[in-house]
Amino acid sequence: MTGPESAMVLAAGLGARMRPLTETRPKALVEVAGRTLIDRVLDRLVEAGVRKAVVNVHHFADQIEAHLSRRTDLEILFADERPALLDSGGGIRNALPLLGREPIFVANIDSLWTGGTTPPLERMKAAWDPERMDLLLLLTPRGQGIGFEGPRGFFMDAGGRLTHSADDARPAPFANIGFQILKPEILDGEPEGAFSILPVWWRLQETGRLAGVVMDAFWLHVGDPTARDEAEALLSG
């Protein structure tokens, strides 16, 4: 199946929850079962047909640039956020001149998975329908992974349309694992500088243009050292 050939990889965070592992290196270069988080994510993107990745950098930016210079299986460009972090929405918007105008994958570097019958990014490619959606989120059901904490998440209707929720009394059944397909034009009206992607999700859900697809793999949210150890045990078994 065809899908986006370009991807935005969000790697500029400070990795505060991953300390002490991030005191001398960026979170992107933390290893799980002998391979860095960012390499594991890039591996999955290459398998899905991505030919170009734009990686935003801030914390230990030089280390990420040097590490990724050794990869030859795809073109890697860098969106420099050394002067200031731009948050999830601002980081993507800042990189759009390098990404072009076609739909793109967006990937967090702390989400891995194991098992399942269909590769999750292939599920995304099969579900992506630009005629009826502007942004597609990859979801996991509550209880099918490590790192899904608290009520925040999504409800999904029979047509795959999403509603974002953080209602303590009504925990959402699905979590966004940190992978999206989006149309770059949805960020055209956003201001320059730092901003969250959440208001963009809320705007799209009001028009029925925010959609989701559920993976059957087991999600590994590698957000802190304990989760890293759990993920390593699962991937090494």
Phi, psi and chi 1 to 4 in degrees:
 res  aa     phi    psi   chi1   chi2   chi3   chi4
   1 MET       -  142.4  -60.6  175.0 -176.2      -
   2 THR   -83.2  155.8   59.6      -      -      -
   3 GLY  -162.2 -172.4      -      -      -      -
   4 PRO   -56.7  141.0  -24.5   34.9      -      -
   5 GLU  -103.2   -2.4  -65.4 -173.9   -5.1      -
   6 SER  -123.7  151.7  -63.6      -      -      -
   7 ALA  -142.6  146.2      -      -      -      -
   8 MET  -103.0  123.3  175.4   76.4 -161.6      -
   9 VAL  -111.2  117.4  179.3      -      -      -
  10 LEU   -86.8  104.0  -60.3  171.4      -      -
  11 ALA  -131.1   18.0      -      -      -      -
  12 ALA   -93.7   -4.3      -      -      -      -
  13 GLY   -65.3  163.1      -      -      -      -
  14 LEU   -80.2  -17.6  -62.7  175.3      -      -
  15 GLY    64.8   36.5      -      -      -      -
  16 ALA   -61.2  -39.5      -      -      -      -
  17 ARG   -72.1  -15.2  -68.2 -178.9   60.5 -145.3
  18 MET   -91.8   -0.3 -169.2   64.3   82.0      -
  19 ARG   -62.4  145.0  -66.9  175.5 -178.0  149.3
  20 PRO   -86.8    2.0   33.4  -37.6      -      -
  21 LEU   -64.9  -21.6  -60.8  178.3      -      -
  22 THR  -104.3   17.5   49.3      -      -      -
  23 GLU   -76.0  -22.9  -70.1  176.7   -7.8      -
  24 THR  -126.9    5.8   57.6      -      -      -
  25 ARG  -156.9  159.9   58.5 -177.6  161.0  174.9
  26 PRO   -76.2  158.0   29.6  -35.5      -      -
  27 LYS   -56.8  -35.6 -177.1  176.7 -179.9  178.9
  28 ALA   -58.4  -26.5      -      -      -      -
  29 LEU  -101.4    8.2  -62.6 -173.1      -      -
  30 VAL   -67.6  135.4  169.4      -      -      -
  31 GLU   -95.2  143.1  -68.3 -170.3    0.0      -
  32 VAL  -127.8  117.9  177.6      -      -      -
  33 ALA    52.8   43.5      -      -      -      -
  34 GLY    83.9    5.4      -      -      -      -
  35 ARG  -138.1  140.8 -167.6  149.3  179.6   79.5
  36 THR   -68.5  155.1   67.6      -      -      -
  37 LEU   -56.7  -46.0  -73.0  170.7      -      -
  38 ILE   -68.7  -34.1 -163.9  166.2      -      -
  39 ASP   -67.5  -38.1  -80.2  -44.9      -      -
  40 ARG   -62.6  -41.2  -73.4 -172.5  174.4  -83.9
  41 VAL   -67.5  -44.8  168.2      -      -      -
  42 LEU   -62.9  -36.7  -71.7  170.9      -      -
  43 ASP   -57.2  -45.4  -68.7  -14.0      -      -
  44 ARG   -66.3  -38.3  -60.4  -67.7   81.8   78.1
  45 LEU   -66.0  -41.9  -69.6  168.1      -      -
  46 VAL   -62.1  -43.2  169.4      -      -      -
  47 GLU   -58.7  -30.7  -70.0  170.2    1.7      -
  48 ALA   -85.1    0.5      -      -      -      -
  49 GLY   101.2    9.0      -      -      -      -
  50 VAL   -73.7  133.2  168.4      -      -      -
  51 ARG  -109.8  -19.4  -61.1 -179.1  179.3 -179.0
  52 LYS  -138.7  133.3  177.6  174.0   72.4  174.4
  53 ALA  -125.8  135.2      -      -      -      -
  54 VAL  -106.0  123.5  176.4      -      -      -
  55 VAL  -112.3  123.2  179.5      -      -      -
  56 ASN   -86.6  143.9   64.2  -15.2      -      -
  57 VAL  -134.5  144.8  -68.2      -      -      -
  58 HIS  -151.1  -68.5  173.2   81.9      -      -
  59 HIS   -75.5  119.0 -174.6   53.9      -      -
  60 PHE    51.6   45.7  -67.0  114.8      -      -
  61 ALA   -57.7  -39.9      -      -      -      -
  62 ASP   -60.8  -36.8  -67.0  -11.4      -      -
  63 GLN   -64.5  -42.9  -71.2 -173.3   31.8      -
  64 ILE   -64.6  -45.0  -63.2  176.6      -      -
  65 GLU   -61.4  -43.5  -68.6  175.1  -16.0      -
  66 ALA   -65.7  -42.8      -      -      -      -
  67 HIS   -62.7  -46.5  178.2   83.2      -      -
  68 LEU   -76.4  -13.8  -66.8 -178.8      -      -
  69 SER   -64.2  -15.9   69.0      -      -      -
  70 ARG   -85.8  -11.4  -60.8 -167.7  -73.5  -90.5
  71 ARG   -81.3  137.4  -71.4 -165.0   71.6  128.5
  72 THR  -124.6    4.0   59.3      -      -      -
  73 ASP   -88.5   -4.9   53.5  -14.0      -      -
  74 LEU  -159.6  160.9   78.5  169.0      -      -
  75 GLU   -78.5  131.3  179.2 -175.3    8.9      -
  76 ILE  -122.1  124.8  -62.5  177.6      -      -
  77 LEU  -117.2  161.0  -55.9  174.0      -      -
  78 PHE  -122.5  134.3  -64.2   99.0      -      -
  79 ALA  -101.3  110.6      -      -      -      -
  80 ASP   -81.4  115.5 -167.7  -11.4      -      -
  81 GLU  -114.1   25.5  -66.2 -174.6   25.5      -
  82 ARG   -55.8  -41.2  -74.1  176.3  177.1   85.3
  83 PRO   -64.5  -36.6  -23.7   35.4      -      -
  84 ALA  -168.6  140.7      -      -      -      -
  85 LEU   -68.8  143.6  -73.5  167.2      -      -
  86 LEU  -112.3    4.2  -63.6  175.0      -      -
  87 ASP    66.8 -179.8 -153.4  -17.7      -      -
  88 SER   -65.3  -46.1   51.9      -      -      -
  89 GLY   -75.1  -45.0      -      -      -      -
  90 GLY   -64.1  -34.4      -      -      -      -
  91 GLY   -64.5  -41.5      -      -      -      -
  92 ILE   -67.4  -46.7  -60.0  167.2      -      -
  93 ARG   -59.5  -41.1 -171.1 -171.4 -170.8  -73.9
  94 ASN   -61.4  -29.9  179.4   60.4      -      -
  95 ALA   -89.7   -5.6      -      -      -      -
  96 LEU   -58.1  -36.0  -69.6 -175.7      -      -
  97 PRO   -59.4  -25.3  -27.1   36.7      -      -
  98 LEU   -88.8  -18.5  -59.4  173.7      -      -
  99 LEU   -96.6  -26.1  -72.2  161.5      -      -
 100 GLY    89.4 -167.6      -      -      -      -
 101 ARG  -108.7   -5.5  -59.1  -60.0  -70.0  175.7
 102 GLU   -79.0  158.1  -65.7  -60.8  -45.5      -
 103 PRO   -54.9  146.1  -28.2   37.1      -      -
 104 ILE  -129.7  154.0   61.0  170.2      -      -
 105 PHE   -78.3  146.4  -81.5  112.9      -      -
 106 VAL  -124.0  130.6  177.5      -      -      -
 107 ALA  -133.1  132.1      -      -      -      -
 108 ASN   -79.9  154.3  -71.5   -3.4      -      -
 109 ILE   -93.7    0.5   50.5   90.6      -      -
 110 ASP  -109.0   16.1   58.8    3.3      -      -
 111 SER  -115.9  117.9  -82.7      -      -      -
 112 LEU  -121.8  176.3  -49.9  177.6      -      -
 113 TRP  -155.2  164.8   51.4   74.8      -      -
 114 THR  -146.0  150.6 -175.3      -      -      -
 115 GLY    76.2 -163.6      -      -      -      -
 116 GLY    92.4  159.3      -      -      -      -
 117 THR   -93.2  -27.7   59.1      -      -      -
 118 THR  -126.9  129.6  -55.8      -      -      -
 119 PRO   -53.1  130.4  -26.7   35.3      -      -
 120 PRO   -54.5  -38.8  -31.1   38.3      -      -
 121 LEU   -71.1  -26.1  -60.1 -169.8      -      -
 122 GLU   -69.4  -36.2  -65.2  -56.8  -43.0      -
 123 ARG   -61.2  -41.1  -78.4 -177.0  179.7 -104.7
 124 MET   -62.3  -46.1  -66.3 -170.2   78.5      -
 125 LYS   -61.4  -39.6  -72.0  159.9   58.4  176.8
 126 ALA   -68.5  -33.1      -      -      -      -
 127 ALA   -84.4  -21.5      -      -      -      -
 128 TRP   -63.9  124.0  173.2 -114.3      -      -
 129 ASP  -136.4   95.1 -178.1   -2.6      -      -
 130 PRO   -65.5  -13.6   23.3  -33.5      -      -
 131 GLU   -72.8  -28.9  -65.5  -60.4  -43.1      -
 132 ARG  -122.4    2.2   64.4 -178.6 -172.7   88.2
 133 MET  -143.7  150.5   59.9 -173.8   68.7      -
 134 ASP  -110.0  -18.6  -67.4  -32.1      -      -
 135 LEU  -151.2  132.2 -165.6  153.5      -      -
 136 LEU  -121.4  126.7  175.6   70.3      -      -
 137 LEU  -105.1  141.1  -65.8  175.4      -      -
 138 LEU   -87.3  125.6 -178.6   61.2      -      -
 139 LEU  -118.4  159.6  -54.1  175.0      -      -
 140 THR  -131.1  144.7 -171.3      -      -      -
 141 PRO   -70.7  149.8  -15.5   29.1      -      -
 142 ARG   -56.8  132.1 -178.2  176.3  -67.2  -83.7
 143 GLY    92.9   -6.4      -      -      -      -
 144 GLN  -107.8   58.0 -169.5  170.1  -59.7      -
 145 GLY   161.6  175.4      -      -      -      -
 146 ILE  -110.3  137.0   58.6  173.8      -      -
 147 GLY   105.9    0.9      -      -      -      -
 148 PHE   -90.5   97.3 -171.2  176.5      -      -
 149 GLU  -121.6  146.1  -58.1  167.2   -4.4      -
 150 GLY    79.2  176.4      -      -      -      -
 151 PRO   -83.3  -16.0   32.4  -36.6      -      -
 152 ARG   -62.2  136.8 -173.4  178.1  -63.0  -86.5
 153 GLY   168.2 -146.8      -      -      -      -
 154 PHE  -136.7  146.1  -69.8   88.8      -      -
 155 PHE  -102.2  147.2  -68.8   89.2      -      -
 156 MET  -131.7  133.8 -177.0  165.7   58.4      -
 157 ASP   -88.4 -178.8   69.2   13.8      -      -
 158 ALA   -64.3  -22.7      -      -      -      -
 159 GLY   -92.0    4.8      -      -      -      -
 160 GLY    86.0    4.5      -      -      -      -
 161 ARG   -78.8  141.8  -68.8  177.7  -68.7  -89.8
 162 LEU  -107.4  151.4  -62.0 -178.5      -      -
 163 THR  -130.1  122.8  -58.8      -      -      -
 164 HIS   -79.0  141.2 -172.5 -119.7      -      -
 165 SER  -146.4  147.2  174.1      -      -      -
 166 ALA  -138.2   40.3      -      -      -      -
 167 ASP   -86.0  112.8 -176.0   -7.1      -      -
 168 ASP   -58.0  -34.4  -71.7  -16.4      -      -
 169 ALA   -79.9  -11.9      -      -      -      -
 170 ARG  -141.5   76.4 -170.2  172.6  173.3 -124.2
 171 PRO   -56.1  136.1  -24.5   35.0      -      -
 172 ALA   -72.5  145.2      -      -      -      -
 173 PRO   -81.0  -15.4   28.0  -34.2      -      -
 174 PHE  -128.8  145.9  -60.8  105.7      -      -
 175 ALA  -114.9  144.0      -      -      -      -
 176 ASN   -77.5  124.9  161.6   43.0      -      -
 177 ILE   -89.9   -4.1   77.7  156.3      -      -
 178 GLY   106.8   16.6      -      -      -      -
 179 PHE  -122.4  134.6  -80.5   72.8      -      -
 180 GLN  -137.0  157.8  -50.1  168.0   53.5      -
 181 ILE  -117.2  128.9  -64.5  176.9      -      -
 182 LEU  -140.7  156.2   63.5   79.1      -      -
 183 LYS   -87.5  125.2  -64.6  177.1 -179.1  176.7
 184 PRO   -56.3  -29.6  -28.7   37.6      -      -
 185 GLU   -65.4  -16.2   59.3  -98.6   32.7      -
 186 ILE   -68.2  -13.5   66.0  173.8      -      -
 187 LEU  -101.8    2.2  -62.0  175.0      -      -
 188 ASP   -60.8  -34.3  -76.2   -9.0      -      -
 189 GLY   -90.2    1.1      -      -      -      -
 190 GLU   -81.5  151.0  -59.5  -63.0  -31.2      -
 191 PRO   -72.9  157.8   29.0  -35.9      -      -
 192 GLU   -71.5  158.4  -66.2 -174.3    8.6      -
 193 GLY   100.0 -166.7      -      -      -      -
 194 ALA   -81.8  132.9      -      -      -      -
 195 PHE  -161.5  155.4   64.7   90.6      -      -
 196 SER   -82.7  151.9  169.4      -      -      -
 197 ILE   -76.6  -14.8 -164.3   71.1      -      -
 198 LEU   -57.0  -46.3  -74.3  174.4      -      -
 199 PRO   -61.3  -28.3  -25.8   36.4      -      -
 200 VAL   -66.9  -44.4  177.9      -      -      -
 201 TRP   -56.2  -47.6  -69.5   -5.8      -      -
 202 TRP   -61.7  -40.4  -61.4  -26.4      -      -
 203 ARG   -64.6  -43.0  169.9  167.0   53.9   83.4
 204 LEU   -69.7  -34.6  -66.2  177.0      -      -
 205 GLN   -66.4  -29.4   78.5 -179.7   18.3      -
 206 GLU   -66.3  -26.9  -67.9  -59.3  -43.4      -
 207 THR  -103.7    6.7   57.6      -      -      -
 208 GLY    73.1   20.3      -      -      -      -
 209 ARG  -104.2    6.3  -55.6  -72.7  -65.8 -179.0
 210 LEU  -103.8  119.2  177.9   68.1      -      -
 211 ALA  -125.8  164.7      -      -      -      -
 212 GLY  -139.6  157.7      -      -      -      -
 213 VAL  -136.4  137.8   60.5      -      -      -
 214 VAL   -98.8  127.7 -179.7      -      -      -
 215 MET   -87.8  157.5   70.0  177.4 -171.4      -
 216 ASP  -105.4    3.5   65.8  -10.4      -      -
 217 ALA   -76.0  168.0      -      -      -      -
 218 PHE   -95.7  120.9 -171.5   81.5      -      -
 219 TRP   -79.5  136.9  180.0   37.7      -      -
 220 LEU  -120.9   97.7  -51.2  173.5      -      -
 221 HIS   -87.4  105.2  179.1 -148.4      -      -
 222 VAL   -92.8   76.5 -170.9      -      -      -
 223 GLY   -99.4  -16.2      -      -      -      -
 224 ASP  -151.8  171.8   56.2   42.0      -      -
 225 PRO   -59.2  -35.5  -29.3   38.5      -      -
 226 THR   -64.9  -44.4  -61.4      -      -      -
 227 ALA   -65.1  -35.6      -      -      -      -
 228 ARG   -61.1  -42.9 -167.9 -145.1   72.1   88.7
 229 ASP   -65.2  -39.8  -68.0  -15.1      -      -
 230 GLU   -64.6  -43.0  -69.7 -177.7   65.2      -
 231 ALA   -64.3  -40.9      -      -      -      -
 232 GLU   -61.4  -42.3  175.7  145.8  -47.6      -
 233 ALA   -62.8  -40.8      -      -      -      -
 234 LEU   -70.6  -39.8  -72.0  166.2      -      -
 235 LEU   -79.2  -19.6  -67.6  174.4      -      -
 236 SER   -91.6  -12.2  -60.6      -      -      -
 237 GLY   -76.3      -      -      -      -      -
